[in-house]
Amino acid sequence: MLKELGGPFLASLLVTTFILAAGNIIQTVDMVMNKGVELLQVVKIFFLFLPYVLIFTIPISVLAAVLLGFGRLSGDNEVTALRTSGVSIYKVVLPVVISGFIISLISVPLNDKILPQSEFAARKLLKRIGIKNPTAMLEPGVFVKGFKDYVIFIYNVKGNMLEDIRIYQPQEGKPTRTIVAKRGEVIPLPEENSVKLKLSDGTADEISSEKPDEFYKLSFKNYYMTLNLDEAVDTATIQKKAREKSIKEILLDIKNLSEETIAVIPLSIELHKKLALAFSSLVFVLVGIPLAITTHRRERFVGFGLAIVLFLIYWGIMLTGIAFAIRGIIPPWLGVWSADILLFGTGVVMFYRIAGR
């Protein structure tokens, strides 16, 4: 069984890794070639981005191998022949399930150690080769602590436009002041060595004139604040994004930020994503085997296409769960693990039906 699936797994891994990595490297080359970057540095960036690609291509390749391998066996009636000879379906699939579990275990250090280190190294290299602009210090997915008195978190940055902004102002002995906005814009002020943030559609905590120790909630259409670049951290000192940190580092951040009453939902989401994506290989084995046996499709193109579609469904469920978690509707762990839980349950039910035939 492992020999039957080994070839499709390696072939799928090479194809999907090449496709996804090619997209990343083209984008990277587009950014760096205009700045006269040496080819050696571009190649280094390419290999530093590979671990990020692998966290997606490994589960896809596992799923494709299972669908192609068991689809061929089912299409040639070999599964039926084994069962009529008295061989249990569980005995047939056990080595594959164990292999899927081992691949998931191997993926944990890939997501926890190798990926964060390589991606952080790639970002530092990109900084060193001259990608500098005012929004570089307002990167998405990282708690920016470089500006005096403020902790800033932004979910998405597109050029100078910002989406879902959270600005915290911890105050000793007082509650943390919070500014929340749906949208924002970075307005460079080079003559003043600063940037102005135009925040739109949000709320801000403002100090009460009658009770300076208390805040009142202010809803605003537009809100302006200025951040001095002189007070920001040295651009050579780059902070890690959440996904560039290990599980241990994320847990420490959650502990420290929780003590300052700062929302840690983004960190909790990233923590669970490292594990949920790692164990998606096992989930795909459990759902892929009965699906392949049921569909009886042995064509390679169909099997590979079905693997891509199923992974997109998995990713869509996870993103939907994360969206609910960000809005506080469900816990972060449930939002991230929703795809694994649903597909795992589907696989178990399909296995039960096949075994009962």
C-alpha positions as CSV (number, residue, x, y, z in Angstrom):
1,M,0.0,0.0,0.0
2,L,2.8,2.4,0.9
3,K,4.6,1.7,-2.3
4,E,1.4,2.3,-4.2
5,L,1.0,5.7,-2.7
6,G,4.6,6.8,-2.5
7,G,4.9,7.7,-6.2
8,P,1.8,9.9,-6.4
9,F,2.8,11.6,-3.1
10,L,6.3,12.6,-4.3
11,A,4.9,13.6,-7.8
12,S,2.2,15.7,-6.2
13,L,4.6,17.3,-3.7
14,L,7.0,18.3,-6.5
15,V,4.2,19.8,-8.7
16,T,2.4,21.7,-6.0
17,T,5.5,23.0,-4.4
18,F,6.8,24.2,-7.8
19,I,3.5,25.9,-8.6
20,L,3.2,27.7,-5.2
21,A,6.8,28.5,-4.8
22,A,6.9,29.9,-8.4
23,G,4.2,32.4,-7.5
24,N,6.1,33.6,-4.4
25,I,9.4,33.9,-6.1
26,I,8.0,35.8,-9.1
27,Q,6.5,38.3,-6.6
28,T,9.7,38.5,-4.7
29,V,11.8,39.0,-7.8
30,D,9.5,41.7,-8.9
31,M,10.1,43.5,-5.7
32,V,13.9,43.1,-5.5
33,M,15.2,43.1,-9.1
34,N,14.4,46.8,-9.5
35,K,16.7,47.5,-6.6
36,G,19.7,45.8,-8.0
37,V,19.7,42.7,-5.8
38,E,22.2,40.0,-6.6
39,L,20.9,36.7,-7.9
40,L,22.4,34.9,-4.9
41,Q,20.2,36.9,-2.6
42,V,17.1,36.1,-4.7
43,V,17.9,32.4,-4.5
44,K,18.3,32.6,-0.8
45,I,14.9,34.3,-0.4
46,F,13.4,31.5,-2.5
47,F,14.7,28.8,-0.2
48,L,13.7,30.7,2.9
49,F,10.1,30.8,1.6
50,L,10.0,27.1,0.9
51,P,8.9,26.0,4.4
52,Y,5.9,28.3,4.2
53,V,5.0,26.6,0.9
54,L,5.5,23.1,2.3
55,I,2.9,23.6,5.1
56,F,0.3,23.6,2.4
57,T,1.8,21.3,-0.3
58,I,2.4,18.4,2.1
59,P,-1.3,18.0,3.1
60,I,-2.3,18.5,-0.5
61,S,0.2,15.8,-1.6
62,V,-1.0,13.4,1.1
63,L,-4.6,13.8,0.0
64,A,-3.7,13.5,-3.7
65,A,-1.7,10.3,-3.1
66,V,-4.6,8.8,-1.2
67,L,-7.2,9.7,-3.8
68,L,-5.0,8.5,-6.7
69,G,-3.8,5.3,-5.0
70,F,-7.1,4.1,-3.6
71,G,-9.0,5.4,-6.6
72,R,-6.9,3.1,-8.8
73,L,-7.3,0.1,-6.5
74,S,-11.0,0.7,-6.3
75,G,-11.3,1.2,-10.0
76,D,-9.5,-2.1,-10.7
77,N,-11.7,-3.8,-8.1
78,E,-8.7,-4.8,-6.0
79,V,-10.3,-3.5,-2.9
80,T,-13.3,-5.7,-3.6
81,A,-11.1,-8.7,-4.2
82,L,-9.3,-8.1,-0.9
83,R,-12.5,-7.9,1.0
84,T,-14.1,-11.0,-0.6
85,S,-10.9,-12.8,0.4
86,G,-11.6,-12.0,4.0
87,V,-9.2,-9.1,4.4
88,S,-10.6,-6.4,6.6
89,I,-10.7,-2.9,5.2
90,Y,-9.2,-1.7,8.4
91,K,-6.2,-3.9,7.9
92,V,-5.8,-2.5,4.4
93,V,-5.8,1.1,5.4
94,L,-4.0,0.9,8.8
95,P,-0.4,1.4,7.4
96,V,-1.6,4.5,5.5
97,V,-3.4,6.0,8.5
98,I,-0.2,5.4,10.6
99,S,1.9,7.0,7.8
100,G,-0.5,10.0,7.8
101,F,-0.1,10.3,11.6
102,I,3.7,10.2,11.3
103,I,3.6,12.9,8.6
104,S,1.5,15.1,10.8
105,L,3.9,14.6,13.7
106,I,6.8,15.6,11.4
107,S,4.9,18.7,10.3
108,V,4.6,20.0,13.9
109,P,8.3,21.0,14.1
110,L,8.1,22.3,10.6
111,N,5.3,24.7,11.5
112,D,6.7,25.4,15.0
113,K,10.4,25.8,14.4
114,I,11.6,25.7,10.8
115,L,8.8,27.9,9.2
116,P,9.0,30.7,11.8
117,Q,12.8,30.9,11.6
118,S,13.0,30.8,7.8
119,E,10.2,33.3,7.3
120,F,11.7,35.8,9.8
121,A,15.1,35.4,8.2
122,A,13.6,36.1,4.8
123,R,11.8,39.2,6.0
124,K,15.0,40.5,7.6
125,L,16.8,39.9,4.3
126,L,14.1,41.8,2.4
127,K,14.5,44.7,4.9
128,R,18.3,44.7,4.4
129,I,18.1,45.0,0.7
130,G,16.1,48.2,0.8
131,I,12.4,47.7,0.9
132,K,11.6,50.7,3.1
133,N,8.4,52.8,3.3
134,P,6.4,54.2,6.2
135,T,4.0,51.3,6.2
136,A,6.9,48.8,6.8
137,M,6.6,49.4,10.5
138,L,2.8,48.9,10.4
139,E,2.9,45.3,9.2
140,P,-0.1,43.1,9.3
141,G,-0.4,40.3,11.9
142,V,2.2,41.7,14.4
143,F,1.8,43.7,17.6
144,V,3.9,46.7,16.8
145,K,5.4,48.2,20.0
146,G,8.0,50.5,18.4
147,F,6.0,53.7,18.7
148,K,6.1,55.5,22.0
149,D,3.1,54.8,24.3
150,Y,1.3,52.7,21.7
151,V,0.8,49.0,20.8
152,I,-0.6,48.7,17.3
153,F,-2.2,45.6,15.6
154,I,-3.5,45.7,12.0
155,Y,-5.2,42.7,10.3
156,N,-4.5,43.7,6.7
157,V,-2.3,46.3,4.9
158,K,-2.7,47.1,1.2
159,G,-0.3,49.8,0.2
160,N,-1.1,52.8,2.4
161,M,-4.6,51.4,3.2
162,L,-5.3,49.6,6.4
163,E,-8.1,47.3,7.5
164,D,-9.3,46.3,11.0
165,I,-7.0,48.4,13.2
166,R,-6.5,48.0,16.9
167,I,-4.4,50.6,18.8
168,Y,-3.7,50.2,22.5
169,Q,-2.3,52.7,24.9
170,P,-1.3,51.0,28.2
171,Q,-1.2,53.4,31.1
172,E,0.4,52.7,34.4
173,G,-2.2,52.3,37.2
174,K,-5.0,53.0,34.8
175,P,-7.1,51.0,32.3
176,T,-5.6,50.5,28.8
177,R,-7.0,53.0,26.3
178,T,-8.2,51.4,23.1
179,I,-8.9,52.7,19.6
180,V,-10.7,50.4,17.1
181,A,-11.3,51.2,13.4
182,K,-12.6,49.3,10.4
183,R,-10.4,51.2,7.9
184,G,-7.4,53.4,7.9
185,E,-4.9,55.3,5.7
186,V,-1.2,56.0,6.2
187,I,-0.4,59.6,5.2
188,P,3.4,60.1,5.1
189,L,4.8,63.4,6.5
190,P,8.5,63.2,5.4
191,E,9.2,66.9,6.3
192,E,8.2,66.1,9.9
193,N,9.7,62.6,9.9
194,S,6.4,61.2,10.9
195,V,3.2,59.6,9.6
196,K,-0.4,60.5,10.1
197,L,-3.0,57.8,10.6
198,K,-6.5,58.5,9.3
199,L,-8.8,56.1,11.0
200,S,-12.4,55.6,9.8
201,D,-15.6,54.1,11.2
202,G,-14.5,53.1,14.7
203,T,-14.5,53.9,18.4
204,A,-12.0,55.4,20.8
205,D,-11.6,55.6,24.5
206,E,-11.3,59.3,25.5
207,I,-10.4,60.6,29.0
208,S,-13.3,62.1,30.9
209,S,-12.7,65.8,31.7
210,E,-14.6,65.4,35.0
211,K,-13.0,62.1,36.0
212,P,-9.4,61.8,34.5
213,D,-9.2,58.2,35.7
214,E,-12.1,57.1,33.6
215,F,-12.8,56.8,29.9
216,Y,-15.9,57.4,27.8
217,K,-16.5,55.7,24.4
218,L,-16.4,57.9,21.4
219,S,-17.7,56.8,18.0
220,F,-16.1,58.5,15.1
221,K,-16.3,58.7,11.3
222,N,-12.7,59.9,10.9
223,Y,-10.0,60.1,13.6
224,Y,-6.5,61.4,13.1
225,M,-3.4,60.6,15.0
226,T,0.3,61.2,14.3
227,L,3.1,58.8,14.9
228,N,6.7,60.1,15.2
229,L,9.2,58.0,13.3
230,D,12.0,59.3,15.4
231,E,10.4,57.5,18.4
232,A,9.9,54.3,16.5
233,V,12.3,51.4,16.8
234,D,15.4,51.2,14.6
235,T,14.4,49.8,11.3
236,A,17.2,47.3,11.7
237,T,15.4,45.9,14.7
238,I,12.5,44.0,13.2
239,Q,9.8,42.5,15.3
240,K,8.5,39.0,14.7
241,K,5.0,38.4,13.4
242,A,2.9,35.9,15.2
243,R,3.5,33.2,12.6
244,E,7.2,33.9,12.8
245,K,7.2,32.8,16.5
246,S,7.4,29.4,18.0
247,I,4.6,28.0,20.1
248,K,6.6,28.7,23.2
249,E,7.1,32.4,22.2
250,I,3.4,32.8,21.3
251,L,2.4,31.4,24.7
252,L,4.7,33.9,26.4
253,D,3.2,36.8,24.4
254,I,-0.3,35.7,25.3
255,K,0.6,35.6,29.0
256,N,2.3,39.1,28.9
257,L,-0.4,40.8,26.8
258,S,-3.2,39.3,28.8
259,E,-1.7,40.9,31.9
260,E,-2.1,44.3,30.1
261,T,-5.7,43.5,29.2
262,I,-4.8,43.5,25.5
263,A,-6.9,41.1,23.2
264,V,-4.8,38.1,22.2
265,I,-7.2,36.4,19.8
266,P,-4.8,36.8,16.8
267,L,-2.1,35.1,18.8
268,S,-4.4,32.3,19.9
269,I,-5.5,31.8,16.3
270,E,-1.9,31.5,15.1
271,L,-1.0,29.1,17.9
272,H,-3.8,26.7,16.9
273,K,-3.1,27.1,13.2
274,K,0.4,25.6,13.6
275,L,-1.1,22.4,15.0
276,A,-4.3,22.3,13.0
277,L,-2.4,22.5,9.7
278,A,0.1,19.9,10.8
279,F,-2.6,17.4,11.6
280,S,-4.6,18.1,8.4
281,S,-2.5,15.4,6.7
282,L,-4.0,12.8,9.0
283,V,-7.5,14.2,8.5
284,F,-7.0,14.0,4.7
285,V,-6.0,10.4,5.0
286,L,-9.2,9.6,6.9
287,V,-11.5,11.4,4.6
288,G,-9.6,10.6,1.4
289,I,-9.6,6.8,1.6
290,P,-13.4,6.3,1.8
291,L,-13.9,9.1,-0.8
292,A,-11.6,7.4,-3.3
293,I,-13.1,3.9,-2.7
294,T,-16.6,5.4,-3.2
295,T,-15.9,7.3,-6.3
296,H,-13.9,4.6,-8.1
297,R,-12.0,7.2,-10.1
298,R,-8.5,6.1,-11.3
299,E,-7.7,9.0,-13.6
300,R,-4.7,11.0,-12.3
301,F,-6.0,14.4,-13.4
302,V,-9.4,13.8,-11.8
303,G,-7.8,12.6,-8.5
304,F,-5.4,15.6,-8.4
305,G,-8.2,18.0,-9.2
306,L,-10.4,16.5,-6.5
307,A,-7.5,16.9,-4.0
308,I,-7.2,20.6,-4.8
309,V,-11.0,21.1,-4.5
310,L,-11.1,19.3,-1.1
311,F,-8.2,21.3,0.2
312,L,-9.9,24.5,-0.8
313,I,-13.0,23.4,1.0
314,Y,-10.9,22.6,4.1
315,W,-9.2,26.0,3.8
316,G,-12.5,27.8,3.3
317,I,-14.0,26.2,6.4
318,M,-10.9,27.2,8.5
319,L,-11.0,30.8,7.2
320,T,-14.7,31.0,8.1
321,G,-14.1,29.6,11.5
322,I,-11.2,32.1,12.0
323,A,-13.5,35.0,10.9
324,F,-16.1,34.0,13.6
325,A,-13.3,33.7,16.1
326,I,-12.0,37.2,15.3
327,R,-15.5,38.6,15.9
328,G,-15.7,36.8,19.3
329,I,-18.6,34.5,18.2
330,I,-16.7,31.3,18.9
331,P,-13.4,30.5,20.8
332,P,-10.2,30.8,18.7
333,W,-9.4,27.0,19.0
334,L,-12.8,26.1,17.7
335,G,-12.6,28.4,14.7
336,V,-9.1,27.1,13.7
337,W,-9.9,23.4,14.3
338,S,-13.4,23.6,12.7
339,A,-12.1,22.2,9.3
340,D,-10.2,19.4,11.0
341,I,-13.2,18.5,13.2
342,L,-15.7,18.5,10.3
343,L,-13.6,16.5,7.9
344,F,-12.5,14.1,10.5
345,G,-16.1,13.4,11.4
346,T,-17.0,13.0,7.8
347,G,-14.2,10.6,7.3
348,V,-15.2,8.5,10.3
349,V,-18.8,8.3,9.1
350,M,-17.7,7.3,5.5
351,F,-15.4,4.7,6.9
352,Y,-18.2,3.2,9.0
353,R,-20.5,3.0,6.0
354,I,-17.9,1.3,3.8
355,A,-16.9,-1.2,6.5
356,G,-20.5,-2.1,7.0
357,R,-21.1,-3.1,3.4
